[in-house]
């Protein structure tokens, strides 16, 4: 009985150890935002070079680009969508529900910090994992489906333009900026 449980326990112990080491590695990389993104950019460059030099796997490249676009849109969107809140308020008004909430209403101009739907860390981690998976897919001929690649490029750029236009209109309509570029507020200093 003991000999049958030992291999299973050993395998579980090894899996737990590898999982812990992986998490420690991720925890060490957390504060180095620029370095993480540079490494991911390097992986993307290797991936695109693989696609261009091998002249194949255009479907993998297209699917990868669409996934990255989806991640970017989730990164740019607020966690709590103001358009959905407006719809809920309109439904409540139609249903006869009054504004009985003691909390501040979303209609006034109070400051609300921008909280992303997809945090930067998750965006980076998902993009890096997707790039590694896409690179691994280019190692197999199964994913090298013959396709006329200029059509995929046009589809992607049209999709990118339409979704970004809609996202920018949404930002303008609800007055939010998902970027924190510029002068940082310094608390406690005289400057």
C-alpha positions as CSV (number, residue, x, y, z in Angstrom):
1,X,0.0,0.0,0.0
2,X,2.8,2.4,0.9
3,X,4.7,1.8,-2.4
4,X,1.5,2.7,-4.4
5,X,1.0,6.0,-2.7
6,X,4.7,7.0,-2.8
7,X,4.9,7.8,-6.6
8,X,1.6,9.8,-6.5
9,X,2.8,11.8,-3.4
10,X,6.2,12.3,-5.0
11,X,4.6,13.6,-8.2
12,X,2.3,15.9,-6.2
13,X,5.3,17.2,-4.1
14,X,7.3,17.9,-7.3
15,X,4.4,19.7,-8.9
16,X,3.9,21.8,-5.8
17,X,7.6,22.6,-5.7
18,X,7.7,23.7,-9.4
19,X,4.6,25.8,-8.9
20,X,6.1,27.6,-5.9
21,X,9.4,28.3,-7.8
22,X,7.4,29.6,-10.8
23,X,5.4,31.9,-8.4
24,X,8.6,33.1,-6.8
25,X,10.1,33.9,-10.2
26,X,6.9,35.9,-11.1
27,X,7.1,37.7,-7.7
28,X,10.7,38.7,-8.3
29,X,9.8,40.2,-11.7
30,X,6.8,42.2,-10.4
31,X,8.5,45.5,-9.7
32,X,10.5,45.6,-13.0
33,X,7.7,46.8,-15.3
34,X,10.0,48.2,-18.0
35,X,12.2,45.1,-18.1
36,X,9.2,42.8,-18.2
37,X,7.7,44.6,-21.2
38,X,11.1,44.8,-22.9
39,X,11.4,41.0,-22.5
40,X,7.9,40.5,-23.9
41,X,8.8,42.8,-26.8
42,X,11.8,40.7,-27.5
43,X,9.7,37.6,-27.5
44,X,7.3,39.3,-29.9
45,X,10.2,40.3,-32.2
46,X,11.4,36.7,-32.2
47,X,7.9,35.5,-33.0
48,X,7.4,38.0,-35.9
49,X,10.9,37.1,-37.3
50,X,9.9,33.5,-37.2
51,X,6.7,34.3,-39.1
52,X,8.5,36.4,-41.7
53,X,11.5,34.2,-42.3
54,X,9.6,31.0,-42.4
55,X,6.8,32.5,-44.5
56,X,4.1,30.5,-42.7
57,X,1.9,30.3,-39.7
58,X,-0.1,33.4,-40.7
59,X,-3.2,32.1,-39.0
60,X,-1.3,31.7,-35.7
61,X,0.0,35.3,-36.1
62,X,-3.5,36.6,-36.8
63,X,-5.0,34.8,-33.8
64,X,-2.2,36.0,-31.6
65,X,-2.7,39.6,-32.8
66,X,-6.5,39.4,-32.2
67,X,-5.8,38.1,-28.7
68,X,-3.4,40.9,-28.0
69,X,-5.9,43.4,-29.3
70,X,-8.5,41.9,-26.9
71,X,-6.1,42.3,-24.0
72,X,-5.3,45.9,-25.0
73,X,-9.0,46.8,-25.0
74,X,-9.6,45.2,-21.6
75,X,-6.5,47.1,-20.3
76,X,-8.0,50.4,-21.6
77,X,-11.5,49.9,-20.3
78,X,-12.6,50.8,-16.8
79,X,-13.7,48.0,-14.5
80,X,-17.1,49.6,-14.0
81,X,-18.4,50.7,-17.3
82,X,-20.3,54.1,-17.1
83,X,-22.5,53.2,-20.0
84,X,-23.8,50.1,-18.2
85,X,-24.4,52.2,-15.0
86,X,-26.4,54.6,-17.1
87,X,-28.5,51.8,-18.5
88,X,-29.2,50.4,-15.0
89,X,-30.2,53.9,-13.8
90,X,-32.6,54.3,-16.8
91,X,-34.1,50.9,-16.0
92,X,-34.6,51.8,-12.4
93,X,-36.2,55.1,-13.3
94,X,-38.6,53.3,-15.7
95,X,-39.4,50.7,-13.0
96,X,-40.3,53.5,-10.6
97,X,-37.4,52.9,-8.2
98,X,-36.3,56.1,-6.6
99,X,-32.8,57.1,-5.8
100,X,-32.7,55.9,-2.2
101,X,-29.0,55.1,-2.1
102,X,-27.1,57.0,0.6
103,X,-23.9,56.7,-1.5
104,X,-22.8,59.5,-3.8
105,X,-24.5,59.3,-7.2
106,X,-22.5,58.6,-10.3
107,X,-24.0,61.7,-12.0
108,X,-22.1,64.3,-10.1
109,X,-18.5,65.3,-10.9
110,X,-16.8,63.7,-8.0
111,X,-13.3,62.3,-8.4
112,X,-13.2,58.6,-9.1
113,X,-9.9,56.9,-9.8
114,X,-9.5,54.9,-13.0
115,X,-9.6,51.2,-12.2
116,X,-8.8,49.0,-15.1
117,X,-10.7,46.0,-16.2
118,X,-7.4,44.2,-16.8
119,X,-4.5,45.3,-14.5
120,X,-1.1,45.9,-16.1
121,X,0.4,42.8,-14.4
122,X,-2.3,40.5,-15.8
123,X,-2.0,42.2,-19.2
124,X,1.7,41.5,-19.3
125,X,1.4,37.9,-18.0
126,X,-1.3,37.0,-20.5
127,X,0.5,38.7,-23.4
128,X,3.8,36.9,-22.5
129,X,2.1,33.5,-22.1
130,X,0.2,34.0,-25.4
131,X,3.4,34.9,-27.2
132,X,5.2,31.8,-25.9
133,X,2.2,29.6,-26.9
134,X,2.2,31.2,-30.4
135,X,6.0,30.5,-30.7
136,X,5.4,26.9,-29.7
137,X,2.6,26.7,-32.3
138,X,5.1,27.7,-35.0
139,X,7.1,24.6,-34.3
140,X,4.3,22.3,-35.6
141,X,3.3,22.0,-39.2
142,X,-0.3,21.3,-38.1
143,X,-0.8,25.1,-37.5
144,X,0.7,26.1,-40.8
145,X,-2.6,26.5,-42.7
146,X,-2.1,27.9,-46.2
147,X,-3.9,31.3,-46.4
148,X,-3.6,34.5,-48.4
149,X,-2.0,36.6,-45.7
150,X,-2.7,40.1,-47.1
151,X,-6.4,39.6,-46.4
152,X,-5.6,38.8,-42.7
153,X,-3.5,41.9,-42.4
154,X,-6.3,44.1,-43.9
155,X,-8.9,42.4,-41.6
156,X,-6.7,43.0,-38.6
157,X,-6.1,46.7,-39.4
158,X,-9.8,47.3,-40.1
159,X,-10.7,45.6,-36.8
160,X,-8.1,47.5,-34.9
161,X,-9.2,50.9,-36.4
162,X,-12.9,50.2,-35.7
163,X,-12.4,49.0,-32.1
164,X,-10.0,51.8,-31.2
165,X,-12.3,54.4,-32.7
166,X,-15.1,53.1,-30.6
167,X,-12.9,53.0,-27.5
168,X,-11.7,56.5,-28.0
169,X,-15.3,57.7,-28.4
170,X,-16.2,55.9,-25.2
171,X,-13.3,57.7,-23.4
172,X,-14.4,61.1,-24.7
173,X,-18.1,60.5,-23.9
174,X,-17.4,59.4,-20.3
175,X,-14.4,61.6,-19.7
176,X,-11.8,59.1,-18.6
177,X,-8.2,58.7,-19.5
178,X,-6.6,55.3,-18.9
179,X,-3.1,56.6,-19.0
180,X,-1.1,58.1,-16.1
181,X,1.6,59.7,-18.2
182,X,2.7,63.1,-17.2
183,X,3.6,64.9,-14.0
184,X,3.0,62.7,-10.9
185,X,1.5,64.3,-7.9
186,X,4.0,64.6,-5.1
187,X,2.6,64.7,-1.6
188,X,4.4,66.3,1.3
189,X,6.9,68.3,-0.8
190,X,6.9,72.1,-1.3
191,X,7.6,71.9,-5.0
